[in-house]
């Protein structure tokens, strides 16, 4: 309610932008990168195909396109099939360079930077150093001439880092980028009014932006592939022809957005703001952390598209990973973190950044606390069961009902009554579905978040191992098992919690 009141009162805050009518100039040279894992020959071809699509939609100016690849984690530095996968990627990148020629200013237009595995004792395997965070950090070092990286060095033109790259635009493997989106992001971050300045004492960006985060919207699923789960929870998908900038409470109120890992950053500013702040094997969810020190701005009138999970299992795995990453930020939230040298040092975390991190923890705690509150209200002799039940339901009903209420009045003129009523009816059906499934998923979500929280606290305080445990979205999707038995195993915690609470209610407080 507070967030909605703030955004309605303030309205969207648009950032200034250079037009760049002739495309990205050489002095703003930008590298568009896709961090990914080499898992199969078909997967490699798919990634290179997506890279080609990014170029075809953004062909103007001095833009380079690169795959940042690792092999899968393994028990040895090399395993059978590694060389074949890498050769497939090299051949596919070379094919693109032959097809489209050199980039403006010379050099390969399409690039492949591949890292060798390094032994990680804390994870008990051979893997790419520090996963995606390490991949981008090593890329920045490579772009500034460092030879001390784990990238496989060759004399091939497609593996030589281009000179004078000012910005890096990083995308996930499933991200889709509309036409000219890259030039619009470059034009925004390059505008003098958005230029970053550093606070001398803390070393972080206090004005302007080192990172810009575009709006992320779910893709339109194909009609034959769209699931009920996707239709219910993905929200508005596709390009909205009536929307430009949209409201965001942090950007509108504090002129600062939240970085989610898909956006553009200034290479030198990014590295300077984060230098020496993170020890190895500690940071899983690094995006919000990086955006807090390099200062992220939200560009809501530039839109990128991501796939939304098709099934509850896929979404649950993603939420579990995010929750673990959020709770691993506890040392920074409480100011007890160590720096890259392993020494305790002031974090200088901005107050608004600490608030965002705490708010993420609050979000993960909501399902367990809701289930606990209901259980106590129904079991404790003196607790007002009806009042607490109504309160918990209200916390679920109000956010779902607000979009329906705001849609009762047409937002534009010239809409027929029949069309408007049909839209309102559709909103009501969607809200009822979200509420019904939200209640259904409440107990499994409580168990899921509880597992993520406890698992992370044990790893932080006791074992100090597996803090970088992570799987890509494509790996998670490939592992989803849609058999009934698999769903029963995945969601067994729901019936177990319900049965346990039900028995206790009958025994201790039948009136509830």
Wavefront OBJ file of the C-alpha trace (Angstrom):
o trace
v 0.000 0.000 0.000
v 2.826 2.403 0.869
v 4.759 1.555 -2.304
v 1.675 2.053 -4.441
v 0.870 5.393 -2.785
v 4.430 6.630 -3.361
v 4.549 5.677 -7.032
v 1.070 7.083 -7.708
v 1.999 10.372 -6.049
v 5.439 10.853 -7.624
v 5.093 9.302 -11.079
v 7.958 7.772 -13.082
v 11.393 9.411 -13.092
v 12.974 9.244 -16.567
v 16.717 9.504 -17.023
v 18.289 11.841 -19.574
v 19.566 10.176 -22.751
v 21.814 10.930 -25.721
v 20.062 10.059 -28.967
v 23.034 8.432 -30.795
v 21.272 8.702 -34.160
v 24.184 7.070 -36.004
v 24.596 4.241 -33.520
v 27.150 3.751 -30.752
v 30.333 5.775 -31.516
v 33.795 4.296 -31.097
v 34.590 6.362 -28.001
v 31.572 4.667 -26.331
v 32.517 1.179 -27.554
v 30.339 -1.402 -25.812
v 30.718 -5.150 -25.383
v 27.458 -7.137 -25.147
v 28.138 -10.363 -23.257
v 26.195 -13.528 -22.440
v 27.657 -15.437 -19.469
v 26.788 -19.090 -20.009
v 27.789 -22.713 -19.465
v 28.728 -25.127 -22.233
v 26.385 -28.047 -21.555
v 25.648 -29.613 -24.949
v 26.285 -29.033 -28.648
v 22.653 -28.039 -29.179
v 22.842 -25.643 -26.243
v 25.998 -24.026 -27.622
v 24.375 -23.534 -31.033
v 21.356 -22.017 -29.298
v 23.502 -19.523 -27.374
v 25.392 -18.473 -30.500
v 22.076 -18.140 -32.343
v 20.772 -15.851 -29.590
v 23.976 -13.789 -29.887
v 23.340 -13.405 -33.620
v 19.770 -12.244 -32.937
v 21.117 -9.628 -30.499
v 23.343 -8.314 -33.303
v 20.582 -8.293 -35.914
v 18.400 -6.223 -33.590
v 21.260 -3.878 -32.650
v 23.544 -3.640 -35.703
v 24.449 0.057 -35.613
v 27.650 1.454 -34.191
v 30.657 0.032 -32.408
v 29.080 -2.885 -30.583
v 30.837 -6.230 -30.017
v 29.065 -9.450 -29.006
v 30.661 -12.116 -26.819
v 29.957 -15.412 -25.125
v 31.532 -15.757 -21.666
v 31.615 -19.494 -21.185
v 32.542 -22.029 -18.525
v 32.349 -25.785 -18.532
v 30.081 -27.512 -16.031
v 31.454 -28.269 -12.567
v 33.438 -31.510 -12.524
v 35.587 -33.763 -10.341
v 38.640 -33.100 -12.511
v 40.106 -30.157 -14.405
v 39.092 -31.697 -17.715
v 36.537 -34.367 -18.568
v 35.646 -36.158 -21.816
v 33.631 -33.971 -24.147
v 35.101 -30.630 -22.998
v 37.179 -30.046 -26.117
v 34.334 -31.005 -28.436
v 31.956 -28.487 -26.810
v 34.553 -25.726 -26.950
v 35.327 -26.530 -30.590
v 31.613 -26.285 -31.399
v 31.463 -22.825 -29.822
v 34.641 -21.657 -31.607
v 33.360 -22.870 -34.990
v 29.959 -21.213 -34.482
v 31.527 -17.863 -33.486
v 33.934 -17.965 -36.442
v 30.985 -18.667 -38.739
v 29.267 -15.481 -37.528
v 32.417 -13.415 -38.072
v 32.715 -14.707 -41.636
v 29.060 -13.917 -42.291
v 28.989 -10.354 -40.909
v 32.582 -9.143 -41.184
v 34.698 -7.037 -38.859
v 33.330 -4.611 -36.291
v 33.661 -0.840 -36.743
v 37.175 0.144 -35.759
v 38.552 -3.278 -36.686
v 38.706 -6.604 -34.921
v 36.229 -9.438 -34.560
v 32.583 -8.499 -34.134
v 31.727 -11.777 -32.346
v 33.945 -13.053 -29.556
v 34.331 -16.099 -27.328
v 36.011 -15.878 -23.935
v 36.199 -19.289 -22.273
v 37.560 -20.029 -18.793
v 39.347 -23.136 -17.624
v 38.242 -24.885 -14.428
v 40.014 -24.160 -11.147
v 39.946 -26.317 -8.031
v 37.584 -25.023 -5.338
v 37.961 -26.872 -2.046
v 34.972 -25.137 -0.431
v 32.693 -26.445 -3.198
v 34.501 -29.791 -3.491
v 34.861 -29.606 -7.282
v 36.607 -28.025 -10.252
v 34.625 -25.022 -11.517
v 34.797 -21.562 -13.060
v 36.261 -19.169 -10.482
v 33.477 -17.393 -8.506
v 30.865 -18.321 -11.127
v 29.204 -15.353 -12.882
v 30.611 -12.718 -10.496
v 34.118 -13.970 -11.148
v 33.454 -14.244 -14.866
v 32.539 -10.560 -15.162
v 35.375 -9.478 -12.856
v 37.900 -11.401 -14.940
v 36.383 -10.004 -18.143
v 36.875 -6.465 -16.817
v 40.485 -7.285 -15.996
v 40.997 -8.791 -19.466
v 39.551 -5.660 -21.104
v 42.092 -3.579 -19.192
v 45.034 -5.685 -20.351
v 45.500 -8.103 -17.452
v 47.062 -11.481 -18.216
v 46.196 -12.832 -14.753
v 42.833 -14.440 -15.560
v 41.579 -17.984 -16.056
v 40.468 -17.320 -19.635
v 41.958 -19.728 -22.164
v 44.323 -17.590 -24.243
v 44.691 -18.188 -27.979
v 45.819 -16.174 -30.994
v 42.412 -16.381 -32.649
v 40.900 -12.997 -33.459
v 37.660 -14.035 -31.774
v 39.406 -14.529 -28.425
v 41.342 -11.240 -28.362
v 39.749 -8.608 -26.140
v 38.964 -5.392 -28.052
v 40.686 -2.182 -26.978
v 39.024 0.799 -25.326
v 35.759 -0.919 -24.321
v 33.999 1.592 -22.093
v 30.772 -0.257 -21.269
v 29.710 -3.876 -20.850
v 26.083 -4.877 -21.383
v 25.454 -8.239 -19.712
v 22.491 -10.466 -20.578
v 21.338 -13.864 -19.374
v 21.252 -16.755 -21.819
v 17.450 -16.552 -22.103
v 17.240 -12.738 -22.304
v 15.748 -11.190 -25.426
v 16.759 -7.683 -26.408
v 14.500 -5.578 -28.659
v 15.722 -3.545 -31.586
v 18.031 -0.607 -30.703
v 17.785 -1.313 -26.957
v 21.592 -1.439 -26.682
v 22.058 2.034 -28.209
v 19.384 3.475 -25.919
v 21.111 2.048 -22.843
v 24.499 3.336 -24.001
v 22.988 6.755 -24.709
v 21.541 6.837 -21.189
v 24.633 5.808 -19.232
v 26.839 8.104 -21.353
v 24.747 11.234 -20.731
v 26.680 13.752 -18.577
v 23.773 14.134 -16.128
v 24.054 10.415 -15.319
v 27.840 10.461 -14.921
v 29.076 8.819 -11.692
v 31.013 10.517 -8.910
v 32.759 8.776 -6.011
v 32.496 9.560 -2.315
v 36.164 9.784 -1.235
v 35.752 8.276 2.253
v 33.726 5.183 1.302
v 34.875 4.673 -2.274
v 31.349 4.094 -3.540
v 29.355 5.981 -6.162
v 27.164 8.557 -4.419
v 25.845 10.486 -7.450
v 25.126 9.368 -10.979
v 25.309 5.738 -12.004
v 27.914 3.075 -12.653
v 25.191 0.576 -13.639
v 21.877 0.937 -15.438
v 19.172 -1.709 -15.100
v 16.426 -1.829 -17.790
v 12.881 -3.002 -17.132
v 12.527 -6.787 -17.292
v 9.277 -8.198 -18.701
v 8.244 -11.847 -19.177
v 8.229 -13.050 -22.764
v 4.985 -14.038 -24.445
v 4.861 -17.857 -24.242
v 3.753 -19.739 -27.302
v 0.066 -20.618 -27.143
v 0.795 -24.349 -27.238
v 3.416 -24.115 -24.478
v 1.820 -21.674 -22.021
v 0.939 -23.337 -18.714
v -1.680 -22.340 -16.158
v 1.149 -21.479 -13.767
v 2.738 -19.163 -16.343
v -0.533 -17.478 -17.248
v -1.385 -16.927 -13.595
v 1.868 -15.616 -12.156
v 3.957 -14.172 -14.999
v 2.099 -10.848 -15.076
v 1.801 -8.672 -18.167
v 3.965 -10.166 -20.927
v 5.203 -8.783 -24.223
v 5.636 -5.219 -25.415
v 3.109 -2.686 -24.131
v 2.583 -0.156 -26.958
v 1.149 2.412 -24.516
v 3.934 2.268 -21.899
v 7.137 4.288 -21.833
v 8.594 4.786 -18.369
v 6.810 3.088 -15.483
v 6.924 3.829 -11.777
v 9.347 2.176 -9.361
v 9.338 3.192 -5.716
v 13.135 3.265 -5.266
v 13.887 5.065 -8.536
v 11.062 7.569 -8.062
v 11.823 8.304 -4.402
v 15.625 7.936 -4.193
v 16.706 8.124 -7.872
v 18.262 4.684 -7.400
v 17.155 1.332 -8.784
v 18.003 -2.303 -8.022
v 20.413 -4.211 -10.237
v 19.202 -7.704 -11.152
v 22.115 -8.861 -13.310
v 20.913 -7.763 -16.743
v 22.096 -4.271 -17.596
v 24.947 -2.029 -18.664
v 27.886 -0.898 -16.554
v 30.923 1.334 -16.888
v 33.927 -0.998 -16.689
v 36.253 1.344 -14.775
v 33.585 2.625 -12.389
v 32.356 -0.916 -11.672
v 35.812 -2.211 -10.785
v 36.786 0.832 -8.730
v 33.587 0.716 -6.659
v 33.915 -3.005 -5.877
v 37.679 -3.349 -5.536
v 38.662 -5.483 -2.552
v 35.185 -5.742 -1.041
v 34.396 -9.468 -1.398
v 36.343 -12.529 -0.198
v 36.217 -15.684 -2.285
v 33.451 -18.276 -1.887
v 31.028 -15.995 -0.043
v 28.754 -14.189 -2.500
v 26.087 -16.037 -4.487
v 23.598 -13.236 -5.279
v 25.999 -10.488 -6.294
v 23.726 -8.274 -8.419
v 22.059 -6.219 -5.665
v 25.404 -6.020 -3.870
v 27.189 -4.652 -6.951
v 24.384 -2.204 -7.651
v 24.650 -0.899 -4.084
v 28.318 0.115 -4.384
v 28.466 1.128 -8.078
v 24.963 2.703 -7.773
v 22.354 1.357 -10.150
v 19.753 3.416 -11.941
v 16.522 1.948 -13.296
v 15.737 2.710 -16.946
v 12.086 1.716 -17.117
v 11.524 2.992 -20.654
v 13.985 0.418 -22.031
v 12.656 -3.114 -21.883
v 14.342 -6.536 -21.977
v 12.503 -9.858 -21.920
v 13.109 -13.003 -19.862
v 11.387 -16.366 -19.852
v 9.085 -16.978 -16.879
v 9.165 -20.461 -15.275
v 6.654 -22.842 -16.813
v 5.981 -24.919 -13.693
v 5.982 -24.616 -9.939
v 9.025 -26.895 -9.588
v 11.110 -24.650 -11.829
v 9.957 -21.508 -10.011
v 10.604 -23.112 -6.609
v 14.197 -23.998 -7.527
v 14.813 -20.416 -8.650
v 13.263 -18.979 -5.465
v 15.331 -21.327 -3.292
v 18.527 -20.142 -4.993
v 17.528 -16.480 -4.639
v 16.634 -16.928 -0.961
v 19.989 -18.551 -0.224
v 21.741 -15.665 -1.956
v 19.742 -13.089 -0.007
v 20.594 -14.647 3.364
v 24.280 -14.865 2.464
v 24.321 -11.063 2.572
v 23.803 -11.097 6.361
v 27.444 -10.208 7.161
v 27.158 -7.031 5.064
v 23.744 -6.147 6.469
v 25.120 -6.281 10.017
v 28.453 -4.695 9.084
v 30.425 -7.818 10.027
v 31.714 -8.750 6.582
v 35.336 -9.344 5.662
v 37.078 -7.779 2.692
v 38.918 -9.578 -0.103
v 41.965 -9.992 2.165
v 39.876 -11.729 4.825
v 40.034 -8.830 7.279
v 37.047 -7.227 8.971
v 36.515 -3.747 7.614
v 33.680 -1.188 7.490
v 31.306 -2.087 4.663
v 30.066 1.483 4.093
v 26.847 -0.026 2.789
v 24.351 2.777 2.005
v 21.226 2.834 4.156
v 18.851 2.335 1.227
v 20.886 -0.679 0.078
v 20.717 -2.218 3.539
v 16.942 -1.623 3.518
v 16.588 -3.457 0.163
v 18.547 -6.429 1.492
v 16.430 -6.568 4.668
v 13.275 -6.286 2.562
v 14.411 -9.314 0.566
v 14.819 -11.235 3.828
v 11.348 -10.100 4.873
v 9.978 -11.478 1.614
v 11.538 -14.905 2.223
v 10.216 -14.943 5.802
v 6.614 -14.130 4.816
v 5.435 -17.707 4.005
v 6.987 -19.361 7.120
v 5.680 -16.591 9.389
v 2.204 -16.753 7.858
v 1.993 -20.522 8.379
v 3.401 -20.207 11.915
v 0.924 -17.421 12.784
v -2.025 -19.485 11.531
v -0.865 -22.596 13.368
v -0.426 -20.725 16.666
v -3.779 -18.927 16.277
v -5.607 -22.208 15.667
v -3.829 -24.150 18.435
v -3.101 -21.719 21.307
v -6.098 -21.647 23.693
v -6.271 -17.863 24.143
v -5.324 -16.793 20.577
v -8.100 -15.160 18.470
v -8.176 -17.682 15.614
v -10.676 -15.798 13.467
v -8.864 -12.471 13.727
v -5.470 -13.906 12.817
v -6.933 -15.922 9.940
v -8.576 -12.788 8.546
v -5.347 -10.825 8.897
v -3.224 -13.416 7.057
v -5.815 -13.682 4.300
v -5.904 -9.886 4.005
v -2.146 -9.791 3.404
v -2.757 -12.081 0.427
v -6.014 -10.541 -0.821
v -5.031 -6.847 -0.806
v -2.037 -7.048 -3.214
v -4.077 -9.262 -5.546
v -7.155 -7.038 -5.460
v -5.416 -3.687 -6.008
v -4.836 -4.170 -9.767
v -8.497 -5.185 -10.176
v -9.701 -2.067 -8.354
v -7.416 0.205 -10.373
v -8.710 -1.341 -13.584
v -12.375 -0.650 -12.854
v -12.034 2.839 -14.355
v -10.825 2.945 -17.995
v -7.348 4.462 -18.334
v -7.963 5.750 -21.867
v -10.862 7.204 -23.769
v -12.576 5.506 -26.664
v -12.776 2.008 -25.147
v -16.106 0.254 -25.708
v -18.055 -0.808 -22.636
v -18.066 -4.428 -23.755
v -14.298 -4.442 -24.202
v -13.764 -2.786 -20.814
v -16.096 -5.206 -19.010
v -14.325 -8.138 -20.666
v -10.973 -6.809 -19.440
v -12.301 -6.312 -15.904
v -13.729 -9.847 -15.886
v -10.368 -11.195 -17.054
v -8.627 -9.294 -14.220
v -11.041 -10.771 -11.678
v -10.502 -14.330 -12.932
v -6.728 -13.834 -12.810
v -6.887 -12.393 -9.289
v -9.020 -15.289 -8.036
v -6.595 -17.784 -9.608
v -3.585 -16.046 -8.038
v -5.256 -15.969 -4.625
v -6.410 -19.585 -4.776
v -3.045 -20.916 -5.917
v -1.263 -18.595 -3.494
v -3.133 -20.174 -0.594
v -2.481 -23.637 -2.034
v 1.251 -22.920 -2.299
v 1.534 -21.278 1.118
v 2.601 -24.374 3.065
v 5.057 -25.673 0.409
v 6.492 -22.154 0.112
v 6.950 -22.011 3.881
v 8.879 -25.283 3.802
v 10.914 -24.153 0.769
v 11.933 -20.840 2.315
v 12.539 -22.435 5.697
v 14.919 -24.936 4.094
v 16.786 -22.176 2.219
v 17.140 -20.015 5.339
v 18.289 -22.809 7.677
v 20.623 -24.274 5.053
v 22.272 -20.877 4.492
v 22.638 -20.065 8.197
v 24.329 -23.433 8.816
v 26.706 -22.869 5.914
v 27.514 -19.327 7.060
v 28.043 -20.157 10.735
v 29.325 -23.740 10.683
v 30.481 -25.455 7.497
v 31.556 -22.484 5.319
v 31.049 -24.790 2.343
v 28.754 -24.849 -0.723
v 28.013 -21.122 -0.501
v 28.332 -20.933 -4.294
v 25.918 -23.816 -4.959
v 24.068 -22.746 -8.095
v 22.405 -24.043 -11.247
v 21.470 -22.103 -14.362
v 17.857 -21.524 -15.377
v 18.321 -23.858 -18.362
v 19.723 -26.625 -16.131
v 16.813 -26.214 -13.712
v 14.314 -26.341 -16.558
v 15.919 -29.469 -17.991
v 15.700 -31.224 -14.607
v 12.004 -30.522 -14.046
v 10.114 -33.803 -13.764
v 6.422 -33.461 -14.596
v 5.412 -36.920 -13.371
v 2.748 -37.001 -10.661
v 5.096 -38.837 -8.305
v 7.716 -36.092 -8.717
v 5.173 -33.403 -7.864
v 4.048 -35.344 -4.795
v 7.663 -35.565 -3.594
v 8.327 -31.889 -4.380
v 5.234 -30.615 -2.556
v 4.940 -33.222 0.181
v 5.663 -30.610 2.846
v 2.277 -28.972 2.209
v 0.090 -31.957 3.132
v 2.456 -32.871 5.995
v 2.160 -29.379 7.520
v -1.623 -29.334 6.985
v -2.120 -32.779 8.510
v 0.079 -31.993 11.506
v -1.664 -28.705 12.232
v -5.070 -30.305 11.656
v -4.419 -33.049 14.206
v -3.164 -30.516 16.766
v -6.254 -28.339 16.252
v -8.579 -31.311 16.821
v -6.676 -32.322 19.931
v -5.988 -28.917 21.486
v -8.562 -26.437 20.195
v -11.517 -28.052 18.383
v -13.442 -24.794 18.397
v -10.996 -23.371 15.829
l 1 2 3 4 5 6 7 8 9 10 11 12 13 14 15 16 17 18 19 20 21 22 23 24 25 26 27 28 29 30 31 32 33 34 35 36 37 38 39 40 41 42 43 44 45 46 47 48 49 50 51 52 53 54 55 56 57 58 59 60 61 62 63 64 65 66 67 68 69 70 71 72 73 74 75 76 77 78 79 80 81 82 83 84 85 86 87 88 89 90 91 92 93 94 95 96 97 98 99 100 101 102 103 104 105 106 107 108 109 110 111 112 113 114 115 116 117 118 119 120 121 122 123 124 125 126 127 128 129 130 131 132 133 134 135 136 137 138 139 140 141 142 143 144 145 146 147 148 149 150 151 152 153 154 155 156 157 158 159 160 161 162 163 164 165 166 167 168 169 170 171 172 173 174 175 176 177 178 179 180 181 182 183 184 185 186 187 188 189 190 191 192 193 194 195 196 197 198 199 200 201 202 203 204 205 206 207 208 209 210 211 212 213 214 215 216 217 218 219 220 221 222 223 224 225 226 227 228 229 230 231 232 233 234 235 236 237 238 239 240 241 242 243 244 245 246 247 248 249 250 251 252 253 254 255 256 257 258 259 260 261 262 263 264 265 266 267 268 269 270 271 272 273 274 275 276 277 278 279 280 281 282 283 284 285 286 287 288 289 290 291 292 293 294 295 296 297 298 299 300 301 302 303 304 305 306 307 308 309 310 311 312 313 314 315 316 317 318 319 320 321 322 323 324 325 326 327 328 329 330 331 332 333 334 335 336 337 338 339 340 341 342 343 344 345 346 347 348 349 350 351 352 353 354 355 356 357 358 359 360 361 362 363 364 365 366 367 368 369 370 371 372 373 374 375 376 377 378 379 380 381 382 383 384 385 386 387 388 389 390 391 392 393 394 395 396 397 398 399 400 401 402 403 404 405 406 407 408 409 410 411 412 413 414 415 416 417 418 419 420 421 422 423 424 425 426 427 428 429 430 431 432 433 434 435 436 437 438 439 440 441 442 443 444 445 446 447 448 449 450 451 452 453 454 455 456 457 458 459 460 461 462 463 464 465 466 467 468 469 470 471 472 473 474 475 476 477 478 479 480 481 482 483 484 485 486 487 488 489 490 491 492 493 494 495 496 497 498 499 500 501 502 503 504 505 506 507 508 509 510 511 512
